[in-house]
Amino acid sequence: MTELSVLVKNIHQNVSSVVLGSHESIVMAMATLLCGGHLLIEDAPGLGKTLLAKAFARTFDLDYKRVQCTPDLLPADITGVSMYNPLDGEFRFVPGPVFANILLADEINRATPRAQSALLESMAEAQVSVDGVTRKLDKPFMVIATQNPIEFSGTHPLPEAQLDRFFMRISMGYPKKEYELEMMRSHQYQEPIDGLGAVAGKEEIIRLQAAVQDILVDPKVMEYIVSIVRASRELDGVELGASPRGSMALMKASQALALLSGEDFVTPQMVKKMAVPVLAHRLILAHRRVLGGASAESVVRDILNQVETPVGA
């Protein structure tokens, strides 16, 4: 754990050297990567969503690609297409940007549902099927998608089935004054991301992912997780609660947080910290609850207040 803790610290310091004042967002993104999941960042423009994706790719020396989602984006623009080569009379597959370790799908809700669905197979099974041929994606593979929550004209909200494919949904928020001043100074003459080097590689990611699986989860904590998720299905004003996929995601996220915190076991407090980013986007609230001012995040917090926290776990 000591060696891994040093590695985790170095990774966090490297990313935070360019993504200033976003400690929680970096931790959540690291946990998502270590759990082999995908991240949805929902926030206003200009808060560092793209920078976070770039910083992770450079920190781990990973192949990084970006897709700017627009209404005219086609599935082939993401997955790739077979093109005819007149020189040899054969079709050759030209890989799309999805063939990367980290794919940034910028403003994903501006793409049509047809284009959005092109990501589903890759997110669920780490593979792409084109023209009857299935091609595996290199590991690690992570989709970081962004969307702007304040614009609705010309957007296509992600369907619930696709939202459920995202391991977490987070918001970075506005930085504190001191961090914003530091951003201005660091960007005065150059882009800090241009000088960011790697401190780890694919081998280290694999080691950390294996270590996450070895983090102890007490049976009482497992029961606590299940109680939280089941409460989301039974709460008045919630039309659709989290599925068993949500239970497993919450457990894995808590294990990742334990590793990132230098611990070898999960505590109920870790579960509480991960509950909102892991579960909120998996809930569908009744219209009357939404009109009453409730949000999925507030509902998850209400559940955490209602479900009894295990003692001695």
C-alpha positions in Angstrom: 0.0 0.0 0.0 2.9 2.4 0.7 4.3 2.0 -2.8 0.9 2.4 -4.3 0.1 5.4 -2.2 3.2 7.2 -3.4 2.2 6.4 -7.0 -1.3 7.7 -6.4 0.1 10.9 -4.8 2.4 11.5 -7.8 -0.5 11.0 -10.2 -2.7 13.4 -8.3 0.0 16.0 -8.0 0.7 15.8 -11.7 -2.9 16.3 -12.8 -3.6 19.0 -10.2 -0.6 21.0 -11.4 -2.6 22.0 -14.5 -6.2 21.4 -13.3 -6.2 23.8 -10.4 -8.6 23.8 -7.5 -10.4 20.7 -8.6 -9.3 18.1 -6.0 -12.6 16.3 -5.8 -13.1 16.1 -9.5 -9.6 14.7 -10.0 -10.3 12.0 -7.3 -13.6 11.1 -8.9 -12.0 10.8 -12.4 -9.1 8.7 -11.0 -11.6 6.4 -9.2 -13.6 6.0 -12.5 -10.4 5.1 -14.4 -9.3 2.6 -11.8 -12.7 0.9 -11.9 -12.6 0.7 -15.7 -15.6 3.0 -16.0 -16.7 6.1 -18.0 -17.2 9.6 -16.8 -19.9 12.2 -17.6 -19.0 15.8 -16.7 -22.0 18.1 -16.6 -21.0 21.7 -16.1 -20.9 25.2 -17.6 -18.4 26.0 -20.4 -14.8 27.1 -19.5 -14.4 25.2 -16.2 -11.7 22.7 -17.3 -13.6 19.7 -18.5 -11.5 19.2 -21.6 -8.3 20.1 -19.7 -9.0 17.3 -17.2 -9.3 14.7 -19.9 -6.0 15.9 -21.6 -4.2 15.9 -18.2 -5.1 12.3 -17.5 -4.0 11.2 -20.9 -0.6 12.9 -20.6 -0.1 11.8 -17.0 -0.5 8.1 -18.0 1.1 8.5 -21.5 -2.2 7.3 -23.1 -3.5 7.7 -26.6 -6.1 10.5 -26.5 -8.7 11.4 -29.1 -11.4 14.0 -29.1 -14.8 14.1 -30.9 -16.7 17.4 -31.1 -20.3 16.3 -31.1 -22.6 18.2 -33.5 -26.0 17.4 -35.0 -24.4 16.2 -38.2 -22.1 13.8 -36.5 -22.4 10.2 -37.9 -21.8 6.9 -36.2 -18.9 6.2 -38.6 -17.3 9.5 -37.5 -16.8 7.8 -34.1 -16.3 4.1 -34.9 -14.5 4.3 -38.2 -15.4 3.2 -41.7 -14.3 0.7 -44.4 -13.0 2.6 -47.5 -12.3 1.2 -50.9 -8.7 1.2 -52.1 -8.6 1.3 -55.9 -4.9 0.2 -55.9 -5.6 -3.3 -54.7 -9.4 -3.4 -55.2 -10.1 -4.1 -51.5 -11.9 -2.4 -48.7 -9.7 -1.3 -45.8 -10.9 -0.3 -42.3 -10.0 3.2 -41.2 -10.3 3.4 -37.4 -12.3 6.2 -35.9 -11.4 8.2 -32.8 -13.0 5.6 -30.5 -9.8 3.6 -31.0 -8.0 5.4 -28.2 -7.3 4.9 -24.5 -9.2 8.1 -23.5 -11.9 9.4 -25.8 -13.3 12.8 -25.1 -16.9 13.2 -26.4 -17.3 16.9 -26.1 -20.9 18.2 -25.7 -22.3 14.7 -26.2 -25.9 15.9 -26.0 -25.5 17.9 -29.2 -25.1 14.7 -31.2 -28.2 12.9 -32.4 -29.3 9.7 -30.7 -28.0 7.7 -33.6 -24.5 9.1 -33.1 -24.7 8.8 -29.4 -25.6 5.1 -29.7 -22.4 4.5 -31.6 -20.6 4.8 -28.2 -22.8 2.2 -26.4 -21.1 -1.0 -27.6 -17.6 0.5 -26.9 -18.6 1.7 -23.5 -20.3 -1.6 -22.5 -18.0 -4.2 -24.0 -14.8 -2.3 -25.1 -15.3 -3.3 -28.7 -16.6 -1.9 -32.0 -18.6 -3.8 -34.7 -18.4 -2.3 -38.2 -19.5 -4.1 -41.4 -19.9 -7.4 -39.5 -16.4 -7.4 -38.0 -15.9 -6.9 -34.3 -12.7 -5.2 -33.2 -11.5 -5.1 -29.6 -10.4 -1.8 -28.1 -7.0 -1.4 -26.4 -7.1 -1.3 -22.6 -7.4 0.9 -20.7 -10.4 2.5 -22.4 -12.3 5.4 -20.9 -14.9 7.7 -22.4 -15.0 11.2 -20.8 -18.2 12.9 -22.1 -19.1 16.5 -21.3 -22.4 18.3 -21.6 -23.7 21.8 -20.9 -26.7 21.7 -18.5 -27.9 25.2 -19.3 -28.5 24.9 -23.0 -31.4 23.0 -24.4 -31.8 24.4 -28.0 -30.4 21.9 -30.5 -29.6 19.2 -27.9 -30.6 15.6 -27.5 -30.7 14.5 -23.8 -29.0 11.2 -23.2 -31.5 8.3 -22.7 -31.6 6.6 -19.4 -30.0 3.4 -20.8 -27.0 5.3 -22.0 -26.7 7.4 -18.8 -26.6 4.1 -16.9 -23.4 3.2 -18.8 -21.6 6.1 -17.2 -19.9 5.0 -14.0 -20.1 8.5 -12.5 -21.6 12.0 -13.3 -19.8 14.9 -11.7 -19.6 18.7 -11.9 -16.4 20.6 -11.5 -17.8 23.9 -10.4 -16.3 27.4 -10.3 -12.8 27.6 -8.7 -12.0 29.7 -5.6 -10.6 33.2 -6.1 -7.0 32.2 -5.3 -7.1 29.3 -7.9 -8.6 31.6 -10.6 -5.8 34.0 -10.0 -3.2 31.3 -10.3 -4.8 30.1 -13.5 -4.5 33.6 -15.0 -0.8 33.7 -14.0 0.0 30.3 -15.3 -1.7 30.9 -18.7 -0.2 34.4 -19.2 2.7 33.2 -21.4 2.0 29.5 -22.2 -0.4 26.7 -21.8 0.6 24.6 -18.7 -0.7 21.4 -20.3 2.0 21.6 -23.0 4.7 20.9 -20.5 2.9 18.2 -18.6 4.8 14.9 -18.6 3.9 11.3 -17.8 4.4 9.9 -14.3 2.9 6.5 -14.9 1.9 4.2 -17.8 -0.5 1.5 -18.7 1.3 -1.0 -16.5 0.7 1.2 -13.4 -3.0 1.5 -14.3 -3.3 -2.2 -14.5 -1.6 -2.6 -11.1 -3.9 0.0 -9.5 -7.0 -1.6 -11.0 -6.0 -4.9 -9.6 -5.3 -3.3 -6.2 -8.8 -1.8 -6.2 -10.3 -5.3 -6.4 -8.3 -6.4 -3.4 -9.7 -3.7 -1.1 -11.7 -5.3 1.7 -15.5 -4.7 1.8 -17.1 -5.8 5.0 -20.4 -7.7 4.7 -22.0 -4.9 6.8 -20.8 -2.3 4.3 -22.1 -4.4 1.4 -25.5 -4.6 3.1 -25.4 -0.8 3.6 -24.8 -0.3 -0.1 -27.7 -2.5 -1.1 -30.0 -0.8 1.4 -29.1 2.6 -0.1 -29.8 1.4 -3.7 -33.0 -0.4 -2.7 -34.2 2.7 -0.9 -33.9 4.6 -4.2 -36.4 2.2 -5.8 -38.9 2.4 -2.9 -38.8 6.2 -2.2 -42.0 8.1 -3.0 -41.5 10.4 -6.0 -38.9 8.3 -7.7 -40.2 6.7 -10.8 -37.1 4.6 -11.5 -34.4 3.7 -8.9 -30.9 2.5 -9.4 -30.4 -1.0 -10.8 -28.0 -3.7 -9.4 -25.4 -2.2 -11.7 -25.7 0.9 -9.5 -25.0 -1.3 -6.4 -21.9 -2.8 -8.0 -20.7 0.6 -9.2 -21.1 2.1 -5.7 -19.1 -0.7 -4.2 -16.3 -0.5 -6.7 -16.2 3.3 -6.4 -15.9 3.0 -2.7 -13.0 0.5 -3.1 -11.2 2.9 -5.4 -11.7 5.8 -2.9 -10.2 3.6 -0.2 -7.1 2.9 -2.3 -6.8 6.6 -3.3 -7.0 7.5 0.4 -4.3 5.0 1.4 -6.6 2.6 3.1 -7.1 -1.2 2.5 -10.8 -1.4 3.5 -14.0 0.5 2.7 -15.8 2.5 5.4 -19.5 3.7 5.4 -18.2 7.3 5.0 -16.5 6.4 1.7 -19.8 4.9 0.5 -21.6 8.2 1.4 -19.0 10.3 -0.4 -19.4 8.2 -3.6 -23.2 7.8 -3.5 -24.2 11.0 -5.2 -21.8 10.9 -8.2 -22.5 7.2 -8.7 -26.2 7.0 -8.2 -27.8 10.4 -9.0 -27.8 10.1 -12.7 -29.3 6.6 -12.5 -32.6 7.9 -10.9 -35.7 9.2 -12.7 -37.8 11.5 -10.6 -41.6 12.0 -10.9 -42.5 15.3 -12.5 -44.2 16.5 -9.3 -41.0 16.0 -7.4 -39.0 17.9 -10.0 -41.6 20.7 -10.0 -41.3 20.8 -6.2 -37.6 21.7 -6.6 -36.1 18.4 -5.9 -33.1 17.0 -7.8 -31.6 13.5 -8.1 -28.7 14.6 -6.0 -30.9 15.9 -3.2 -32.9 12.7 -3.3 -29.7 10.6 -2.9 -28.7 12.8 0.1 -32.1 12.3 1.6 -31.7 8.5 1.3 -28.3 8.7 3.0 -29.9 10.5 5.9 -32.7 7.9 6.1 -30.7 4.7 5.8 -29.0 3.6 9.0 -25.2 3.7 9.0 -23.6 0.5 10.1 -21.6 0.6 13.3 -18.3 -1.2 13.7 -17.8 -1.7 9.9 
